[in-house]
Amino acid sequence: MAAAISTPQRAPFAVGLLVALFSAATFGSSGTFGASLLATGWSPGAIVTLRIAGAALVLLVPAVIAMRGQWHLVRRNAWRILAYGLFAVAGCQFAYFMAIDHLSVGVALLLEYLAPVLIVGWVWARHGRRPSPLTTAGVAAAVLGLVLVLDVASGAQLDLVGVLWGLLAAVGLVIFFLVAADEQDALPPIGFAGAGLAVGAVSLLLAAALGLLPMTANTSPVDLAGWSAPWWVPIVELSIVAGAVAYVSGIAAARLLGGTVASFVGLSEVLFAVVFAWLIVGEAMSPVQIVGGVAVLAGVVAVKLGEGERSGLPLPTDDLGGLLLGVDEEGPESDLAVSEQVH
């Protein structure tokens, strides 16, 4: 498993793109399998807590093996691990489920997936470096594509509290990509994901114990493509595929592509979610959603080309990480430059 997702310092863009699409596909599978549990009366908190805790357990042994001879890196990455687990894993999940308590799922997802736009805005605000015209066009195309894929206009419900939770989820996703992309004294992807998921699992369990995250579960069978499956089948999928594999490959993709490009490729998670819903529960994509998917892909290409225009310009890797984690300002170049260095 470790060999399949290793992250060399120099790799073709196509390799990073494939890893990022694979990660998006695994993340995208979570919605359909999670919905099968929701339909039987499970609470979102119970589903996400079991998903993260199960993923942490799945990665326990592989993470220990991957960390052989590199345990000294844990201390150096302690704040990164805590930030990743608290904000990118537990915080993002918690904020998203709080958002859907006030908003439609489509609007909540759209708010969360404003993360790539926030990354571009952060780089602009922090460094005064305006995005190139191609990057700007890519942002616009990707956001428009998300609106079409999520079909938000059909039943959007706006609530200020829900919007704020959705934006907090987007911030968590920003931290996911930027912290994961930082390779300075970095842990192996499996080790970093395992540690971050463990922190996230503990955080979610603590939130549940404090009554902040309602926990309701049962053992009723679930419906998957007409198959009456045991309740533990979606839990296993969520823990292994949409949990352990998704987070490890997501970290690998961020290091291969850089946080900005990886975040835009990550938008394809929504497309994969729609495809899984079509295959498993028969919810076919509408023509409008297909057009939206094309717009998202066009946006990813435009952002990649726009990044190429900025290549060779040095920028600290993760100023957001620097603010949260105390990362050295003299660290590696930013995801704006790293995305070109991987060629």
C-alpha positions in Angstrom: 0.0 0.0 0.0 2.8 2.4 0.9 4.6 1.8 -2.4 1.4 2.5 -4.4 1.0 6.0 -2.9 4.6 7.1 -2.4 5.2 10.8 -3.2 8.5 11.4 -5.0 9.8 14.9 -5.1 9.8 14.9 -8.9 6.9 13.2 -10.7 4.9 13.9 -13.9 1.8 16.0 -13.5 -0.2 13.1 -14.9 0.8 10.9 -11.9 -0.4 13.5 -9.4 -3.6 14.0 -11.3 -4.4 10.3 -11.3 -3.7 10.1 -7.5 -5.9 13.1 -6.9 -8.7 11.7 -9.1 -8.4 8.4 -7.2 -8.6 10.2 -3.9 -11.6 12.2 -5.1 -13.4 9.0 -6.2 -12.8 7.4 -2.8 -14.0 10.5 -1.0 -17.0 10.7 -3.3 -18.2 7.2 -2.4 -18.9 8.3 1.1 -22.2 10.1 0.3 -24.1 7.2 -1.1 -23.0 4.7 1.5 -23.6 7.3 4.3 -27.0 8.0 2.9 -27.9 4.3 3.1 -27.3 4.6 6.9 -29.1 7.9 7.2 -32.2 6.3 5.6 -32.4 3.8 8.4 -32.2 6.4 11.2 -28.5 6.8 11.8 -27.4 10.3 12.8 -24.7 12.1 10.8 -22.5 12.3 13.9 -22.6 8.5 14.5 -21.7 7.9 10.8 -18.8 10.3 10.6 -17.4 9.3 14.0 -17.4 5.6 13.1 -15.9 6.5 9.7 -13.0 8.4 11.1 -12.4 6.1 14.1 -12.5 3.1 11.8 -10.1 4.6 9.3 -7.7 5.4 12.2 -7.8 1.8 13.3 -7.3 0.5 9.7 -4.2 2.7 9.4 -2.8 1.9 12.8 -0.4 -0.9 11.8 0.5 0.4 8.3 1.3 3.8 9.9 3.6 2.2 12.5 5.4 0.3 9.8 5.7 3.4 7.6 7.2 5.3 10.5 10.1 2.9 11.2 13.2 4.9 11.6 11.3 8.2 11.3 9.7 8.6 14.7 11.7 11.7 15.3 9.5 13.5 12.7 6.5 13.1 14.9 7.7 15.7 17.4 8.6 18.1 14.6 5.2 17.6 13.0 3.2 17.6 16.3 1.4 20.9 15.6 0.7 20.0 11.9 -0.8 16.7 13.1 -3.0 18.4 15.6 -4.1 21.0 13.2 -4.8 18.4 10.5 -6.8 16.2 12.9 -8.7 19.0 14.6 -9.5 21.2 11.7 -9.1 19.3 8.4 -10.6 16.0 9.7 -12.9 16.6 12.8 -13.6 20.3 12.3 -14.4 20.0 8.6 -16.7 17.0 9.2 -18.4 18.6 12.2 -19.0 21.9 10.5 -20.4 20.2 7.4 -22.9 18.2 9.3 -23.9 21.3 11.3 -24.4 23.1 8.0 -26.7 20.5 6.6 -28.8 20.8 9.8 -29.6 24.3 8.5 -29.2 24.1 4.8 -29.9 21.8 1.9 -27.1 19.3 1.2 -26.4 21.0 -2.2 -25.9 24.5 -0.7 -23.8 23.0 2.1 -21.5 21.2 -0.3 -21.2 24.3 -2.5 -20.1 26.3 0.5 -17.6 23.7 1.6 -16.1 23.4 -1.9 -15.4 27.1 -2.0 -12.1 26.0 -0.5 -10.1 26.3 -3.7 -11.3 29.8 -4.2 -10.3 30.6 -0.6 -6.8 29.2 -1.2 -6.4 31.5 -4.3 -7.7 34.4 -2.3 -5.4 33.6 0.6 -2.3 33.6 -1.6 -3.5 36.9 -3.1 -4.2 38.6 0.3 -1.1 37.2 2.0 1.4 38.0 -0.7 -0.3 40.6 -2.9 0.1 38.2 -5.8 -2.9 38.4 -8.0 -4.1 35.2 -9.7 -3.4 35.1 -13.4 -6.3 35.5 -15.8 -6.4 31.8 -16.5 -6.5 31.0 -12.8 -9.4 33.5 -12.3 -11.2 31.9 -15.3 -10.6 28.5 -13.8 -12.1 29.6 -10.4 -15.2 31.0 -12.1 -15.6 27.9 -14.3 -15.2 25.5 -11.3 -17.6 27.4 -9.1 -20.2 27.6 -11.9 -19.7 23.8 -12.6 -20.3 23.0 -8.9 -23.5 25.1 -8.9 -24.8 23.1 -11.9 -23.6 19.6 -10.6 -25.2 20.2 -7.2 -28.3 21.6 -8.8 -28.5 24.2 -6.0 -31.1 26.4 -7.8 -33.7 23.7 -7.6 -34.3 23.9 -3.9 -31.8 26.2 -2.2 -32.5 27.0 1.5 -30.4 29.8 3.0 -29.8 30.3 6.7 -27.2 32.6 8.1 -26.1 30.1 10.8 -25.9 27.3 8.2 -23.9 29.5 5.8 -21.4 30.3 8.6 -21.0 26.6 9.3 -20.6 25.8 5.6 -17.8 28.4 5.4 -16.1 26.9 8.4 -16.2 23.6 6.6 -14.5 25.3 3.6 -11.8 26.6 5.9 -11.3 23.0 7.2 -10.9 21.8 3.6 -8.4 24.6 3.0 -6.3 23.4 5.9 -6.6 19.9 4.6 -4.9 20.8 1.3 -2.4 23.3 2.5 -1.1 21.3 5.5 -1.1 18.1 3.5 0.9 19.7 0.7 3.7 20.9 3.1 6.7 18.5 2.7 9.1 20.2 5.1 10.2 17.5 7.5 7.0 15.7 6.5 5.8 12.3 7.8 5.1 9.6 5.2 1.5 10.0 3.9 0.3 6.9 5.7 1.9 8.0 9.0 0.6 11.5 8.7 -2.9 10.4 7.8 -3.0 7.8 10.6 -1.9 10.3 13.2 -4.3 13.0 11.9 -7.2 10.6 11.8 -6.5 9.4 15.3 -6.6 13.0 16.5 -9.8 13.6 14.6 -11.5 10.5 16.0 -10.7 11.5 19.6 -12.0 15.0 18.9 -15.3 13.7 17.5 -15.7 11.2 20.4 -15.1 14.1 22.8 -17.7 16.3 20.9 -20.2 13.4 21.2 -19.5 13.0 24.9 -20.1 16.7 25.4 -23.4 16.4 23.6 -22.3 18.6 20.7 -22.6 15.7 18.2 -25.8 13.6 18.4 -25.1 9.9 18.2 -27.9 7.6 17.0 -27.3 4.2 15.4 -29.1 0.9 14.9 -28.5 -2.5 13.3 -31.2 -2.4 10.6 -30.2 -3.6 7.2 -29.5 -1.0 4.5 -30.5 -0.8 0.8 -27.6 -0.8 -1.6 -28.6 -1.1 -5.3 -31.5 -3.2 -4.3 -29.5 -5.4 -2.0 -30.5 -5.6 1.6 -27.1 -5.4 3.1 -26.1 -5.7 6.8 -25.5 -2.3 8.5 -21.8 -2.9 8.8 -21.2 -3.1 5.0 -21.4 0.7 4.5 -19.4 1.2 7.7 -16.6 -1.0 6.4 -16.6 0.9 3.1 -16.6 4.3 4.8 -13.8 3.3 7.1 -11.5 1.6 4.5 -12.3 3.2 1.1 -13.8 6.6 2.0 -11.7 6.9 5.1 -8.2 5.4 5.2 -7.5 5.1 1.5 -9.1 8.5 0.8 -7.1 10.5 3.3 -3.8 8.8 2.5 -4.2 9.3 -1.2 -5.4 12.9 -0.6 -2.2 13.7 1.2 -0.1 12.1 -1.5 -2.0 14.1 -4.2 -1.5 17.4 -2.3 2.2 16.8 -2.1 2.5 15.8 -5.8 0.4 18.6 -7.2 0.6 21.3 -4.5 -2.4 22.5 -2.5 -3.9 24.8 -5.0 -4.1 22.4 -8.0 -5.0 19.5 -5.7 -7.9 21.4 -4.2 -9.3 22.1 -7.7 -9.0 18.5 -8.8 -10.7 17.6 -5.5 -13.8 19.3 -6.8 -14.3 16.2 -9.0 -15.4 14.5 -5.7 -18.8 15.9 -6.3 -18.9 14.4 -9.8 -17.9 11.0 -8.4 -20.5 11.3 -5.7 -23.1 11.8 -8.4 -21.8 8.8 -10.4 -21.9 6.6 -7.3 -25.5 7.7 -6.6 -26.4 6.7 -10.2 -24.7 3.3 -10.0 -25.8 2.3 -6.6 -29.2 4.0 -6.0 -30.2 4.7 -9.6 -30.0 8.5 -9.4 -29.0 9.4 -13.0 -27.2 12.6 -13.8 -29.2 15.3 -15.6 -28.0 17.1 -18.7 -27.4 20.2 -16.6 -25.2 18.2 -14.2 -23.2 16.8 -17.1 -22.5 20.3 -18.3 -21.5 21.2 -14.8 -19.0 18.4 -14.7 -17.4 19.6 -17.9 -17.2 23.1 -16.5 -15.4 21.8 -13.3 -12.9 19.8 -15.4 -12.3 22.9 -17.6 -11.7 24.9 -14.5 -9.1 22.5 -13.2 -7.3 22.7 -16.6 -7.4 26.5 -16.5 -6.0 26.6 -13.0 -3.2 24.3 -13.9 -2.3 26.4 -16.9 -2.6 29.6 -14.8 -0.2 28.0 -12.3 2.2 27.5 -15.1 2.3 31.2 -15.7 3.4 31.8 -12.1 6.1 29.0 -12.1 9.5 30.0 -10.9 8.2 32.5 -8.4 9.3 31.6 -4.9 6.7 31.7 -2.1 6.7 30.0 1.3 4.8 26.7 1.2 2.1 27.3 3.7 1.7 30.6 5.3 -1.7 29.4 6.6 0.3 26.6 8.2 2.8 29.2 9.4 0.1 31.1 11.2 -1.5 27.9 12.7 1.5 25.7 13.2 4.6 27.9 13.4 6.0 26.8 10.1 9.4 28.3 9.2 8.9 31.1 6.7 12.1 30.0 5.0 10.6 26.6 4.1 10.0 25.2 0.7 8.2 27.1 -2.1 4.5 27.4 -2.2 1.9 25.2 -3.8 1.9 27.8 -6.6 5.5 26.9 -7.5 5.5 23.3 -6.3 2.8 22.4 -8.8 5.3 23.2 -11.5 8.3 21.6 -9.8 6.7 18.2 -10.0 7.1 18.0 -13.7 
